[in-house]
């Protein structure tokens, strides 16, 4: 996994956590759901990169 991919995935997860927290604090269900979606997307991408790395080794 390249360092750029790691940074992008981590930032997507962090952004999702912030969005989810702001959504909860402001009682905005849409923003909260979007934050959870961003987190899940970041986790999924990171898992895909790890699988690719396993096959490269």
N, C-alpha and C positions, 0 to 999 in steps of 0.2 A: 504494500500500500504506500503510495507516495505521500510525502509530507503535506502536499497541497490538498490531497483528498482528506487526510486526517483533519486538517484545519477547517476545511469546508464543512465536513460532517459535524465536527464539534461545534462550530458556530451555528449551524442549523439547529442543533439540539439546544444550545443555549438560548437562541432566539425564541424557540418554541417554549422553553421554560418561562422566559420573561413574558411572552404573550399570554400564556396560560395564567400566570400570576396576576397580570394586569386585568385580564378578563374576570378572574375571580373577585378581585378587589373592587372592580367597577360594576360587577353583576352583569357582565356582557358575555352571554353564553356563546355567541358566535366567535368572539376573539379567543375565548378559552378553548373552544373546539379547534380553532385554527392552530393554536399553540400545541395542543396534543398531536395534531396531524403533522406539524413540523418536526416534533420530537420523534415521532414514529418513522417519518421519512429519513431522518438522519440516522437513526438506529439501523434501519433496513439497508441503507447505502453502506454503512460501516460494515455490516455483516457480509454484504456482497463482496466488498473489497477484501475482507479476511479470507473468504472462500477462494477468491482468485489467487491470493498469496499462497494458500496451501497447495494449489495446483502448480504454481511456478517453482516451488521448492523441490 
